[in-house]
Amino acid sequence: VVFQFVMHENSSVLLSDSDSAHDGPPLLKGAARDILETARVGTIMICTDSHSFVWPSLKATAKTYGWNYFGVMERGSKIS
């Protein structure tokens, strides 16, 4: 699954009516959440975007549904 340059541009929809009971960044809504919730074990998702605004919510939603994620903060040092 590839999300390429669609997260930031659609953030008003992806983050609308977010669960206020959730502690931390708002969880994603819509198709992005549905994919994270229903994808089979072993699915790889690659996300590229023009801005990092939605990343905290993407990571929080991924964690909610049991995904492992690796971004700049998680890799620790430059990957060779």
All heavy atoms as a GROMACS GRO file, in nm:
protein
  616
    1VAL      N    1   0.086  -0.116   0.000
    1VAL     CA    2   0.000   0.000   0.000
    1VAL      C    3   0.090   0.123   0.000
    1VAL      O    4   0.184   0.130   0.079
    1VAL     CB    5  -0.091   0.003   0.125
    1VAL    CG1    6  -0.177   0.127   0.125
    1VAL    CG2    7  -0.176  -0.122   0.133
    2VAL      N    8   0.064   0.217  -0.088
    2VAL     CA    9   0.144   0.339  -0.095
    2VAL      C   10   0.051   0.460  -0.083
    2VAL      O   11  -0.048   0.471  -0.155
    2VAL     CB   12   0.222   0.348  -0.228
    2VAL    CG1   13   0.297   0.479  -0.238
    2VAL    CG2   14   0.318   0.230  -0.242
    3PHE      N   15   0.083   0.547   0.012
    3PHE     CA   16   0.019   0.678   0.023
    3PHE      C   17   0.125   0.779  -0.020
    3PHE      O   18   0.221   0.801   0.053
    3PHE     CB   19  -0.023   0.711   0.166
    3PHE     CG   20  -0.142   0.636   0.215
    3PHE    CD1   21  -0.139   0.572   0.337
    3PHE    CD2   22  -0.258   0.629   0.140
    3PHE    CE1   23  -0.249   0.504   0.385
    3PHE    CE2   24  -0.368   0.560   0.186
    3PHE     CZ   25  -0.364   0.498   0.309
    4GLN      N   26   0.109   0.838  -0.136
    4GLN     CA   27   0.211   0.930  -0.184
    4GLN      C   28   0.151   1.068  -0.203
    4GLN      O   29   0.068   1.090  -0.290
    4GLN     CB   30   0.268   0.879  -0.316
    4GLN     CG   31   0.390   0.955  -0.359
    4GLN     CD   32   0.464   0.884  -0.470
    4GLN    OE1   33   0.417   0.785  -0.526
    4GLN    NE2   34   0.579   0.933  -0.504
    5PHE      N   35   0.194   1.160  -0.117
    5PHE     CA   36   0.153   1.300  -0.124
    5PHE      C   37   0.002   1.320  -0.115
    5PHE      O   38  -0.054   1.401  -0.187
    5PHE     CB   39   0.210   1.367  -0.250
    5PHE     CG   40   0.357   1.353  -0.263
    5PHE    CD1   41   0.413   1.273  -0.360
    5PHE    CD2   42   0.440   1.418  -0.175
    5PHE    CE1   43   0.551   1.259  -0.370
    5PHE    CE2   44   0.579   1.405  -0.184
    5PHE     CZ   45   0.634   1.325  -0.282
    6VAL      N   46  -0.064   1.245  -0.029
    6VAL     CA   47  -0.209   1.263  -0.012
    6VAL      C   48  -0.248   1.292   0.133
    6VAL      O   49  -0.359   1.339   0.158
    6VAL     CB   50  -0.289   1.140  -0.061
    6VAL    CG1   51  -0.269   1.119  -0.210
    6VAL    CG2   52  -0.254   1.016   0.018
    7MET      N   53  -0.162   1.266   0.228
    7MET     CA   54  -0.197   1.281   0.370
    7MET      C   55  -0.215   1.428   0.407
    7MET      O   56  -0.319   1.467   0.460
    7MET     CB   57  -0.091   1.217   0.459
    7MET     CG   58  -0.066   1.070   0.431
    7MET     SD   59  -0.206   0.964   0.465
    7MET     CE   60  -0.190   0.950   0.641
    8HIS      N   61  -0.117   1.511   0.382
    8HIS     CA   62  -0.124   1.652   0.420
    8HIS      C   63  -0.235   1.724   0.345
    8HIS      O   64  -0.311   1.800   0.404
    8HIS     CB   65   0.011   1.720   0.392
    8HIS     CG   66   0.012   1.864   0.428
    8HIS    ND1   67   0.006   1.963   0.334
    8HIS    CD2   68   0.016   1.926   0.549
    8HIS    CE1   69   0.007   2.081   0.394
    8HIS    NE2   70   0.013   2.061   0.524
    9GLU      N   71  -0.249   1.697   0.216
    9GLU     CA   72  -0.350   1.763   0.135
    9GLU      C   73  -0.492   1.728   0.178
    9GLU      O   74  -0.585   1.804   0.155
    9GLU     CB   75  -0.330   1.728  -0.013
    9GLU     CG   76  -0.206   1.789  -0.075
    9GLU     CD   77  -0.077   1.714  -0.042
    9GLU    OE1   78  -0.081   1.613   0.032
    9GLU    OE2   79   0.030   1.758  -0.088
   10ASN      N   80  -0.510   1.613   0.241
   10ASN     CA   81  -0.643   1.569   0.285
   10ASN      C   82  -0.656   1.566   0.437
   10ASN      O   83  -0.746   1.502   0.490
   10ASN     CB   84  -0.672   1.430   0.227
   10ASN     CG   85  -0.684   1.436   0.077
   10ASN    OD1   86  -0.776   1.495   0.023
   10ASN    ND2   87  -0.587   1.378   0.008
   11SER      N   88  -0.569   1.636   0.506
   11SER     CA   89  -0.568   1.631   0.653
   11SER      C   90  -0.698   1.681   0.715
   11SER      O   91  -0.740   1.631   0.819
   11SER     CB   92  -0.450   1.708   0.709
   11SER     OG   93  -0.456   1.844   0.673
   12SER      N   94  -0.765   1.775   0.651
   12SER     CA   95  -0.890   1.826   0.709
   12SER      C   96  -0.997   1.717   0.715
   12SER      O   97  -1.078   1.715   0.806
   12SER     CB   98  -0.942   1.946   0.631
   12SER     OG   99  -0.973   1.911   0.498
   13VAL      N  100  -0.994   1.624   0.621
   13VAL     CA  101  -1.089   1.512   0.621
   13VAL      C  102  -1.038   1.399   0.710
   13VAL      O  103  -1.112   1.342   0.790
   13VAL     CB  104  -1.112   1.460   0.478
   13VAL    CG1  105  -1.199   1.334   0.479
   13VAL    CG2  106  -1.175   1.568   0.392
   14LEU      N  107  -0.909   1.367   0.699
   14LEU     CA  108  -0.851   1.256   0.776
   14LEU      C  109  -0.856   1.280   0.926
   14LEU      O  110  -0.864   1.185   1.004
   14LEU     CB  111  -0.706   1.233   0.734
   14LEU     CG  112  -0.684   1.180   0.593
   14LEU    CD1  113  -0.537   1.182   0.558
   14LEU    CD2  114  -0.740   1.039   0.580
   15LEU      N  115  -0.850   1.405   0.968
   15LEU     CA  116  -0.847   1.437   1.111
   15LEU      C  117  -0.979   1.495   1.161
   15LEU      O  118  -0.989   1.530   1.277
   15LEU     CB  119  -0.733   1.535   1.140
   15LEU     CG  120  -0.594   1.484   1.106
   15LEU    CD1  121  -0.491   1.595   1.124
   15LEU    CD2  122  -0.557   1.363   1.190
   16SER      N  123  -1.082   1.505   1.077
   16SER     CA  124  -1.209   1.564   1.120
   16SER      C  125  -1.281   1.472   1.217
   16SER      O  126  -1.274   1.350   1.209
   16SER     CB  127  -1.297   1.591   0.999
   16SER     OG  128  -1.337   1.470   0.938
   17ASP      N  129  -1.347   1.532   1.313
   17ASP     CA  130  -1.426   1.459   1.413
   17ASP      C  131  -1.344   1.348   1.480
   17ASP      O  132  -1.392   1.238   1.503
   17ASP     CB  133  -1.552   1.397   1.350
   17ASP     CG  134  -1.642   1.502   1.289
   17ASP    OD1  135  -1.651   1.612   1.347
   17ASP    OD2  136  -1.702   1.475   1.184
   18SER      N  137  -1.220   1.380   1.513
   18SER     CA  138  -1.133   1.281   1.577
   18SER      C  139  -1.181   1.249   1.717
   18SER      O  140  -1.247   1.328   1.781
   18SER     CB  141  -0.989   1.333   1.581
   18SER     OG  142  -0.940   1.346   1.451
   19ASP      N  143  -1.145   1.131   1.764
   19ASP     CA  144  -1.185   1.081   1.895
   19ASP      C  145  -1.118   1.163   2.006
   19ASP      O  146  -0.998   1.151   2.028
   19ASP     CB  147  -1.146   0.934   1.907
   19ASP     CG  148  -1.192   0.870   2.037
   19ASP    OD1  149  -1.259   0.939   2.117
   19ASP    OD2  150  -1.162   0.752   2.056
   20SER      N  151  -1.196   1.245   2.073
   20SER     CA  152  -1.139   1.331   2.178
   20SER      C  153  -1.103   1.251   2.303
   20SER      O  154  -1.029   1.300   2.388
   20SER     CB  155  -1.238   1.442   2.213
   20SER     OG  156  -1.360   1.386   2.258
   21ALA      N  157  -1.151   1.128   2.316
   21ALA     CA  158  -1.120   1.045   2.432
   21ALA      C  159  -0.980   0.984   2.420
   21ALA      O  160  -0.924   0.938   2.518
   21ALA     CB  161  -1.224   0.934   2.448
   22HIS      N  162  -0.927   0.982   2.300
   22HIS     CA  163  -0.793   0.926   2.276
   22HIS      C  164  -0.689   1.021   2.332
   22HIS      O  165  -0.691   1.141   2.307
   22HIS     CB  166  -0.773   0.906   2.125
   22HIS     CG  167  -0.633   0.868   2.088
   22HIS    ND1  168  -0.581   0.744   2.115
   22HIS    CD2  169  -0.534   0.937   2.029
   22HIS    CE1  170  -0.457   0.739   2.073
   22HIS    NE2  171  -0.426   0.856   2.019
   23ASP      N  172  -0.595   0.968   2.408
   23ASP     CA  173  -0.487   1.047   2.465
   23ASP      C  174  -0.372   1.054   2.366
   23ASP      O  175  -0.319   0.951   2.326
   23ASP     CB  176  -0.441   0.985   2.598
   23ASP     CG  177  -0.348   1.075   2.676
   23ASP    OD1  178  -0.357   1.198   2.658
   23ASP    OD2  179  -0.268   1.022   2.754
   24GLY      N  180  -0.334   1.172   2.323
   24GLY     CA  181  -0.227   1.187   2.226
   24GLY      C  182  -0.279   1.248   2.098
   24GLY      O  183  -0.387   1.306   2.096
   25PRO      N  184  -0.203   1.233   1.989
   25PRO     CA  185  -0.247   1.290   1.861
   25PRO      C  186  -0.380   1.229   1.818
   25PRO      O  187  -0.409   1.113   1.850
   25PRO     CB  188  -0.137   1.251   1.762
   25PRO     CG  189  -0.025   1.198   1.842
   25PRO     CD  190  -0.078   1.160   1.976
   26PRO      N  191  -0.460   1.304   1.745
   26PRO     CA  192  -0.588   1.249   1.697
   26PRO      C  193  -0.564   1.132   1.603
   26PRO      O  194  -0.467   1.131   1.527
   26PRO     CB  195  -0.654   1.366   1.625
   26PRO     CG  196  -0.544   1.461   1.594
   26PRO     CD  197  -0.439   1.441   1.699
   27LEU      N  198  -0.650   1.032   1.610
   27LEU     CA  199  -0.641   0.917   1.520
   27LEU      C  200  -0.698   0.954   1.384
   27LEU      O  201  -0.789   1.037   1.374
   27LEU     CB  202  -0.716   0.798   1.579
   27LEU     CG  203  -0.666   0.746   1.713
   27LEU    CD1  204  -0.752   0.629   1.759
   27LEU    CD2  205  -0.519   0.707   1.707
   28LEU      N  206  -0.645   0.891   1.279
   28LEU     CA  207  -0.695   0.915   1.144
   28LEU      C  208  -0.834   0.858   1.127
   28LEU      O  209  -0.873   0.763   1.194
   28LEU     CB  210  -0.602   0.851   1.042
   28LEU     CG  211  -0.460   0.906   1.034
   28LEU    CD1  212  -0.382   0.828   0.929
   28LEU    CD2  213  -0.458   1.053   1.003
   29LYS      N  214  -0.906   0.914   1.034
   29LYS     CA  215  -1.039   0.866   0.995
   29LYS      C  216  -1.036   0.825   0.848
   29LYS      O  217  -0.936   0.841   0.780
   29LYS     CB  218  -1.143   0.978   1.015
   29LYS     CG  219  -1.154   1.028   1.158
   29LYS     CD  220  -1.214   0.923   1.246
   29LYS     CE  221  -1.230   0.977   1.387
   29LYS     NZ  222  -1.270   0.877   1.480
   30GLY      N  223  -1.145   0.774   0.799
   30GLY     CA  224  -1.160   0.746   0.657
   30GLY      C  225  -1.082   0.626   0.608
   30GLY      O  226  -1.052   0.532   0.683
   31ALA      N  227  -1.047   0.629   0.480
   31ALA     CA  228  -0.983   0.516   0.414
   31ALA      C  229  -0.848   0.481   0.477
   31ALA      O  230  -0.813   0.363   0.487
   31ALA     CB  231  -0.965   0.545   0.266
   32ALA      N  232  -0.773   0.581   0.520
   32ALA     CA  233  -0.642   0.554   0.582
   32ALA      C  234  -0.660   0.468   0.706
   32ALA      O  235  -0.589   0.369   0.725
   32ALA     CB  236  -0.572   0.684   0.616
   33ARG      N  237  -0.754   0.502   0.791
   33ARG     CA  238  -0.781   0.422   0.910
   33ARG      C  239  -0.832   0.284   0.873
   33ARG      O  240  -0.792   0.182   0.930
   33ARG     CB  241  -0.882   0.491   1.001
   33ARG     CG  242  -0.894   0.418   1.135
   33ARG     CD  243  -1.030   0.413   1.198
   33ARG     NE  244  -1.130   0.358   1.111
   33ARG     CZ  245  -1.252   0.407   1.100
   33ARG    NH1  246  -1.290   0.510   1.171
   33ARG    NH2  247  -1.339   0.354   1.017
   34ASP      N  248  -0.921   0.279   0.776
   34ASP     CA  249  -0.977   0.150   0.734
   34ASP      C  250  -0.869   0.055   0.684
   34ASP      O  251  -0.871  -0.064   0.713
   34ASP     CB  252  -1.083   0.170   0.625
   34ASP     CG  253  -1.205   0.244   0.675
   34ASP    OD1  254  -1.225   0.255   0.799
   34ASP    OD2  255  -1.283   0.292   0.591
   35ILE      N  256  -0.773   0.107   0.609
   35ILE     CA  257  -0.662   0.023   0.560
   35ILE      C  258  -0.578  -0.026   0.677
   35ILE      O  259  -0.543  -0.144   0.684
   35ILE     CB  260  -0.577   0.100   0.458
   35ILE    CG1  261  -0.659   0.121   0.330
   35ILE    CG2  262  -0.447   0.027   0.428
   35ILE    CD1  263  -0.597   0.218   0.232
   36LEU      N  264  -0.545   0.063   0.770
   36LEU     CA  265  -0.466   0.022   0.887
   36LEU      C  266  -0.540  -0.081   0.971
   36LEU      O  267  -0.479  -0.171   1.028
   36LEU     CB  268  -0.431   0.144   0.972
   36LEU     CG  269  -0.329   0.240   0.910
   36LEU    CD1  270  -0.327   0.370   0.988
   36LEU    CD2  271  -0.192   0.177   0.906
   37GLU      N  272  -0.670  -0.069   0.978
   37GLU     CA  273  -0.751  -0.160   1.059
   37GLU      C  274  -0.768  -0.298   0.994
   37GLU      O  275  -0.771  -0.400   1.064
   37GLU     CB  276  -0.889  -0.098   1.084
   37GLU     CG  277  -0.979  -0.180   1.171
   37GLU     CD  278  -1.114  -0.114   1.194
   37GLU    OE1  279  -1.151  -0.020   1.120
   37GLU    OE2  280  -1.183  -0.156   1.287
   38THR      N  281  -0.777  -0.304   0.862
   38THR     CA  282  -0.816  -0.430   0.797
   38THR      C  283  -0.707  -0.499   0.716
   38THR      O  284  -0.729  -0.611   0.669
   38THR     CB  285  -0.937  -0.406   0.704
   38THR    OG1  286  -0.900  -0.312   0.602
   38THR    CG2  287  -1.057  -0.356   0.781
   39ALA      N  288  -0.592  -0.437   0.700
   39ALA     CA  289  -0.485  -0.498   0.619
   39ALA      C  290  -0.438  -0.628   0.684
   39ALA      O  291  -0.439  -0.643   0.806
   39ALA     CB  292  -0.368  -0.403   0.604
   40ARG      N  293  -0.398  -0.722   0.601
   40ARG     CA  294  -0.347  -0.850   0.650
   40ARG      C  295  -0.212  -0.835   0.715
   40ARG      O  296  -0.133  -0.746   0.680
   40ARG     CB  297  -0.335  -0.948   0.534
   40ARG     CG  298  -0.466  -0.991   0.478
   40ARG     CD  299  -0.443  -1.088   0.366
   40ARG     NE  300  -0.572  -1.140   0.321
   40ARG     CZ  301  -0.582  -1.248   0.246
   40ARG    NH1  302  -0.475  -1.313   0.206
   40ARG    NH2  303  -0.701  -1.290   0.210
   41VAL      N  304  -0.181  -0.924   0.806
   41VAL     CA  305  -0.049  -0.927   0.868
   41VAL      C  306   0.056  -0.942   0.758
   41VAL      O  307   0.039  -1.022   0.666
   41VAL     CB  308  -0.039  -1.045   0.968
   41VAL    CG1  309   0.102  -1.061   1.018
   41VAL    CG2  310  -0.136  -1.025   1.084
   42GLY      N  311   0.161  -0.864   0.767
   42GLY     CA  312   0.267  -0.868   0.668
   42GLY      C  313   0.256  -0.762   0.561
   42GLY      O  314   0.346  -0.746   0.479
   43THR      N  315   0.144  -0.688   0.560
   43THR     CA  316   0.127  -0.581   0.463
   43THR      C  317   0.229  -0.471   0.492
   43THR      O  318   0.256  -0.437   0.606
   43THR     CB  319  -0.015  -0.522   0.472
   43THR    OG1  320  -0.110  -0.624   0.440
   43THR    CG2  321  -0.033  -0.405   0.377
   44ILE      N  322   0.284  -0.416   0.387
   44ILE     CA  323   0.378  -0.304   0.400
   44ILE      C  324   0.310  -0.179   0.346
   44ILE      O  325   0.249  -0.182   0.238
   44ILE     CB  326   0.508  -0.331   0.321
   44ILE    CG1  327   0.580  -0.451   0.383
   44ILE    CG2  328   0.597  -0.207   0.320
   44ILE    CD1  329   0.698  -0.498   0.304
   45MET      N  330   0.318  -0.071   0.423
   45MET     CA  331   0.264   0.057   0.379
   45MET      C  332   0.378   0.157   0.371
   45MET      O  333   0.455   0.170   0.466
   45MET     CB  334   0.158   0.107   0.478
   45MET     CG  335   0.096   0.238   0.436
   45MET     SD  336  -0.025   0.301   0.554
   45MET     CE  337  -0.150   0.176   0.545
   46ILE      N  338   0.389   0.225   0.258
   46ILE     CA  339   0.490   0.329   0.241
   46ILE      C  340   0.417   0.461   0.227
   46ILE      O  341   0.328   0.475   0.142
   46ILE     CB  342   0.576   0.301   0.116
   46ILE    CG1  343   0.649   0.168   0.133
   46ILE    CG2  344   0.672   0.416   0.092
   46ILE    CD1  345   0.721   0.121   0.010
   47CYS      N  346   0.455   0.556   0.311
   47CYS     CA  347   0.391   0.687   0.310
   47CYS      C  348   0.496   0.794   0.283
   47CYS      O  349   0.595   0.804   0.355
   47CYS     CB  350   0.324   0.716   0.442
   47CYS     SG  351   0.198   0.596   0.486
   48THR      N  352   0.474   0.871   0.179
   48THR     CA  353   0.558   0.987   0.152
   48THR      C  354   0.466   1.108   0.146
   48THR      O  355   0.351   1.096   0.105
   48THR     CB  356   0.634   0.973   0.019
   48THR    OG1  357   0.540   0.965  -0.088
   48THR    CG2  358   0.722   0.850   0.019
   49ASP      N  359   0.514   1.221   0.189
   49ASP     CA  360   0.428   1.338   0.189
   49ASP      C  361   0.511   1.464   0.183
   49ASP      O  362   0.632   1.462   0.207
   49ASP     CB  363   0.338   1.339   0.313
   49ASP     CG  364   0.201   1.396   0.283
   49ASP    OD1  365   0.186   1.519   0.286
   49ASP    OD2  366   0.110   1.316   0.254
   50SER      N  367   0.445   1.575   0.154
   50SER     CA  368   0.514   1.703   0.141
   50SER      C  369   0.536   1.772   0.275
   50SER      O  370   0.609   1.868   0.284
   50SER     CB  371   0.434   1.795   0.049
   50SER     OG  372   0.303   1.814   0.102
   51HIS      N  373   0.472   1.721   0.380
   51HIS     CA  374   0.484   1.782   0.513
   51HIS      C  375   0.462   1.674   0.618
   51HIS      O  376   0.392   1.577   0.594
   51HIS     CB  377   0.381   1.894   0.528
   51HIS     CG  378   0.410   1.985   0.642
   51HIS    ND1  379   0.373   1.956   0.771
   51HIS    CD2  380   0.473   2.104   0.646
   51HIS    CE1  381   0.412   2.054   0.850
   51HIS    NE2  382   0.472   2.146   0.777
   52SER      N  383   0.519   1.692   0.734
   52SER     CA  384   0.508   1.592   0.841
   52SER      C  385   0.392   1.616   0.937
   52SER      O  386   0.381   1.550   1.039
   52SER     CB  387   0.639   1.586   0.919
   52SER     OG  388   0.665   1.712   0.980
   53PHE      N  389   0.304   1.707   0.904
   53PHE     CA  390   0.192   1.747   0.990
   53PHE      C  391   0.107   1.629   1.038
   53PHE      O  392   0.066   1.622   1.153
   53PHE     CB  393   0.105   1.849   0.917
   53PHE     CG  394  -0.022   1.885   0.987
   53PHE    CD1  395  -0.019   1.965   1.100
   53PHE    CD2  396  -0.144   1.839   0.942
   53PHE    CE1  397  -0.135   2.000   1.167
   53PHE    CE2  398  -0.262   1.871   1.007
   53PHE     CZ  399  -0.257   1.953   1.120
   54VAL      N  400   0.080   1.533   0.952
   54VAL     CA  401  -0.011   1.422   0.984
   54VAL      C  402   0.062   1.302   1.045
   54VAL      O  403   0.000   1.212   1.099
   54VAL     CB  404  -0.089   1.380   0.857
   54VAL    CG1  405  -0.188   1.268   0.886
   54VAL    CG2  406  -0.165   1.499   0.801
   55TRP      N  407   0.196   1.300   1.042
   55TRP     CA  408   0.272   1.183   1.089
   55TRP      C  409   0.239   1.141   1.231
   55TRP      O  410   0.222   1.021   1.256
   55TRP     CB  411   0.422   1.203   1.076
   55TRP     CG  412   0.471   1.213   0.933
   55TRP    CD1  413   0.558   1.306   0.886
   55TRP    CD2  414   0.436   1.132   0.821
   55TRP    NE1  415   0.580   1.287   0.752
   55TRP    CE2  416   0.506   1.180   0.709
   55TRP    CE3  417   0.352   1.023   0.804
   55TRP    CZ2  418   0.495   1.124   0.583
   55TRP    CZ3  419   0.340   0.967   0.678
   55TRP    CH2  420   0.411   1.016   0.571
   56PRO      N  421   0.228   1.232   1.329
   56PRO     CA  422   0.193   1.187   1.464
   56PRO      C  423   0.060   1.111   1.469
   56PRO      O  424   0.047   1.010   1.537
   56PRO     CB  425   0.189   1.315   1.546
   56PRO     CG  426   0.279   1.409   1.474
   56PRO     CD  427   0.260   1.376   1.328
   57SER      N  428  -0.037   1.157   1.391
   57SER     CA  429  -0.167   1.088   1.387
   57SER      C  430  -0.157   0.956   1.313
   57SER      O  431  -0.219   0.857   1.352
   57SER     CB  432  -0.271   1.177   1.321
   57SER     OG  433  -0.297   1.290   1.402
   58LEU      N  434  -0.079   0.952   1.206
   58LEU     CA  435  -0.059   0.827   1.133
   58LEU      C  436   0.006   0.724   1.223
   58LEU      O  437  -0.037   0.608   1.230
   58LEU     CB  438   0.025   0.851   1.009
   58LEU     CG  439   0.064   0.728   0.927
   58LEU    CD1  440  -0.059   0.653   0.877
   58LEU    CD2  441   0.154   0.768   0.810
   59LYS      N  442   0.110   0.763   1.296
   59LYS     CA  443   0.178   0.670   1.386
   59LYS      C  444   0.087   0.625   1.500
   59LYS      O  445   0.086   0.507   1.535
   59LYS     CB  446   0.306   0.734   1.440
   59LYS     CG  447   0.411   0.749   1.333
   59LYS     CD  448   0.543   0.811   1.369
   59LYS     CE  449   0.571   0.865   1.501
   59LYS     NZ  450   0.705   0.922   1.517
   60ALA      N  451   0.009   0.716   1.556
   60ALA     CA  452  -0.083   0.679   1.665
   60ALA      C  453  -0.188   0.580   1.616
   60ALA      O  454  -0.222   0.484   1.684
   60ALA     CB  455  -0.150   0.803   1.724
   61THR      N  456  -0.241   0.603   1.496
   61THR     CA  457  -0.342   0.513   1.440
   61THR      C  458  -0.279   0.378   1.407
   61THR      O  459  -0.338   0.272   1.436
   61THR     CB  460  -0.405   0.575   1.314
   61THR    OG1  461  -0.451   0.707   1.345
   61THR    CG2  462  -0.522   0.491   1.265
   62ALA      N  463  -0.160   0.379   1.349
   62ALA     CA  464  -0.090   0.254   1.318
   62ALA      C  465  -0.066   0.173   1.446
   62ALA      O  466  -0.090   0.052   1.449
   62ALA     CB  467   0.042   0.284   1.248
   63LYS      N  468  -0.022   0.239   1.550
   63LYS     CA  469   0.003   0.170   1.677
   63LYS      C  470  -0.126   0.111   1.734
   63LYS      O  471  -0.127  -0.002   1.785
   63LYS     CB  472   0.064   0.268   1.776
   63LYS     CG  473   0.103   0.205   1.907
   63LYS     CD  474   0.171   0.306   1.998
   63LYS     CE  475   0.213   0.241   2.128
   63LYS     NZ  476   0.278   0.338   2.217
   64THR      N  477  -0.237   0.183   1.721
   64THR     CA  478  -0.366   0.134   1.770
   64THR      C  479  -0.404   0.001   1.706
   64THR      O  480  -0.461  -0.085   1.770
   64THR     CB  481  -0.476   0.239   1.740
   64THR    OG1  482  -0.445   0.358   1.812
   64THR    CG2  483  -0.613   0.190   1.781
   65TYR      N  484  -0.369  -0.015   1.578
   65TYR     CA  485  -0.404  -0.137   1.505
   65TYR      C  486  -0.289  -0.237   1.494
   65TYR      O  487  -0.295  -0.330   1.413
   65TYR     CB  488  -0.462  -0.102   1.368
   65TYR     CG  489  -0.592  -0.028   1.381
   65TYR    CD1  490  -0.602   0.107   1.351
   65TYR    CD2  491  -0.705  -0.092   1.430
   65TYR    CE1  492  -0.722   0.176   1.366
   65TYR    CE2  493  -0.824  -0.026   1.446
   65TYR     CZ  494  -0.832   0.108   1.414
   65TYR     OH  495  -0.951   0.175   1.432
   66GLY      N  496  -0.185  -0.220   1.575
   66GLY     CA  497  -0.079  -0.320   1.585
   66GLY      C  498   0.031  -0.314   1.480
   66GLY      O  499   0.106  -0.409   1.464
   67TRP      N  500   0.042  -0.204   1.409
   67TRP     CA  501   0.147  -0.190   1.308
   67TRP      C  502   0.280  -0.154   1.372
   67TRP      O  503   0.286  -0.086   1.474
   67TRP     CB  504   0.110  -0.080   1.209
   67TRP     CG  505   0.003  -0.116   1.112
   67TRP    CD1  506  -0.130  -0.130   1.139
   67TRP    CD2  507   0.018  -0.140   0.974
   67TRP    NE1  508  -0.198  -0.162   1.025
   67TRP    CE2  509  -0.110  -0.168   0.922
   67TRP    CE3  510   0.127  -0.141   0.889
   67TRP    CZ2  511  -0.131  -0.197   0.788
   67TRP    CZ3  512   0.106  -0.169   0.755
   67TRP    CH2  513  -0.022  -0.197   0.705
   68ASN      N  514   0.388  -0.196   1.308
   68ASN     CA  515   0.522  -0.147   1.339
   68ASN      C  516   0.548  -0.032   1.241
   68ASN      O  517   0.510  -0.041   1.125
   68ASN     CB  518   0.627  -0.254   1.318
   68ASN     CG  519   0.612  -0.368   1.416
   68ASN    OD1  520   0.583  -0.347   1.533
   68ASN    ND2  521   0.629  -0.489   1.367
   69TYR      N  522   0.613   0.072   1.288
   69TYR     CA  523   0.642   0.184   1.199
   69TYR      C  524   0.784   0.233   1.220
   69TYR      O  525   0.839   0.222   1.329
   69TYR     CB  526   0.542   0.300   1.217
   69TYR     CG  527   0.522   0.341   1.360
   69TYR    CD1  528   0.608   0.433   1.421
   69TYR    CD2  529   0.418   0.290   1.435
   69TYR    CE1  530   0.590   0.470   1.552
   69TYR    CE2  531   0.400   0.327   1.567
   69TYR     CZ  532   0.486   0.418   1.624
   69TYR     OH  533   0.467   0.455   1.755
   70PHE      N  534   0.842   0.282   1.113
   70PHE     CA  535   0.980   0.328   1.116
   70PHE      C  536   0.989   0.460   1.042
   70PHE      O  537   0.975   0.464   0.921
   70PHE     CB  538   1.073   0.225   1.051
   70PHE     CG  539   1.061   0.090   1.114
   70PHE    CD1  540   0.980  -0.007   1.057
   70PHE    CD2  541   1.126   0.061   1.232
   70PHE    CE1  542   0.965  -0.131   1.116
   70PHE    CE2  543   1.112  -0.063   1.292
   70PHE     CZ  544   1.031  -0.159   1.235
   71GLY      N  545   1.011   0.565   1.117
   71GLY     CA  546   1.028   0.698   1.059
   71GLY      C  547   1.158   0.757   1.109
   71GLY      O  548   1.242   0.687   1.168
   72VAL      N  549   1.175   0.883   1.086
   72VAL     CA  550   1.297   0.952   1.124
   72VAL      C  551   1.323   0.938   1.275
   72VAL      O  552   1.434   0.911   1.317
   72VAL     CB  553   1.289   1.101   1.085
   72VAL    CG1  554   1.407   1.179   1.140
   72VAL    CG2  555   1.282   1.115   0.935
   73MET      N  556   1.220   0.953   1.356
   73MET     CA  557   1.236   0.944   1.501
   73MET      C  558   1.272   0.803   1.548
   73MET      O  559   1.344   0.785   1.644
   73MET     CB  560   1.109   0.990   1.572
   73MET     CG  561   1.070   1.134   1.540
   73MET     SD  562   1.194   1.255   1.590
   73MET     CE  563   1.182   1.244   1.766
   74GLU      N  564   1.223   0.701   1.479
   74GLU     CA  565   1.243   0.563   1.521
   74GLU      C  566   1.375   0.503   1.473
   74GLU      O  567   1.427   0.412   1.535
   74GLU     CB  568   1.128   0.474   1.471
   74GLU     CG  569   0.996   0.504   1.536
   74GLU     CD  570   0.930   0.630   1.484
   74GLU    OE1  571   0.948   0.664   1.366
   74GLU    OE2  572   0.862   0.696   1.564
   75ARG      N  573   1.429   0.554   1.366
   75ARG     CA  574   1.549   0.489   1.310
   75ARG      C  575   1.675   0.523   1.387
   75ARG      O  576   1.773   0.451   1.376
   75ARG     CB  577   1.564   0.518   1.163
   75ARG     CG  578   1.600   0.660   1.131
   75ARG     CD  579   1.613   0.679   0.984
   75ARG     NE  580   1.660   0.812   0.955
   75ARG     CZ  581   1.660   0.867   0.839
   75ARG    NH1  582   1.613   0.799   0.736
   75ARG    NH2  583   1.704   0.988   0.820
   76GLY      N  584   1.676   0.630   1.465
   76GLY     CA  585   1.789   0.662   1.549
   76GLY      C  586   1.906   0.725   1.477
   76GLY      O  587   1.956   0.828   1.516
   77SER      N  588   1.953   0.664   1.373
   77SER     CA  589   2.062   0.720   1.295
   77SER      C  590   2.036   0.691   1.147
   77SER      O  591   1.947   0.615   1.113
   77SER     CB  592   2.195   0.660   1.338
   77SER     OG  593   2.196   0.521   1.313
   78LYS      N  594   2.116   0.750   1.065
   78LYS     CA  595   2.098   0.734   0.921
   78LYS      C  596   2.109   0.587   0.880
   78LYS      O  597   2.201   0.518   0.920
   78LYS     CB  598   2.200   0.818   0.845
   78LYS     CG  599   2.177   0.820   0.697
   78LYS     CD  600   2.274   0.915   0.629
   78LYS     CE  601   2.246   0.916   0.480
   78LYS     NZ  602   2.335   1.009   0.412
   79ILE      N  603   2.015   0.543   0.800
   79ILE     CA  604   2.016   0.406   0.750
   79ILE      C  605   2.108   0.403   0.628
   79ILE      O  606   2.093   0.481   0.536
   79ILE     CB  607   1.874   0.360   0.712
   79ILE    CG1  608   1.784   0.363   0.835
   79ILE    CG2  609   1.877   0.222   0.647
   79ILE    CD1  610   1.638   0.337   0.805
   80SER      N  611   2.203   0.310   0.628
   80SER     CA  612   2.298   0.301   0.515
   80SER      C  613   2.245   0.209   0.409
   80SER      O  614   2.188   0.110   0.433
   80SER     CB  615   2.431   0.247   0.562
   80SER     OG  616   2.479   0.321   0.670
   0.00000   0.00000   0.00000
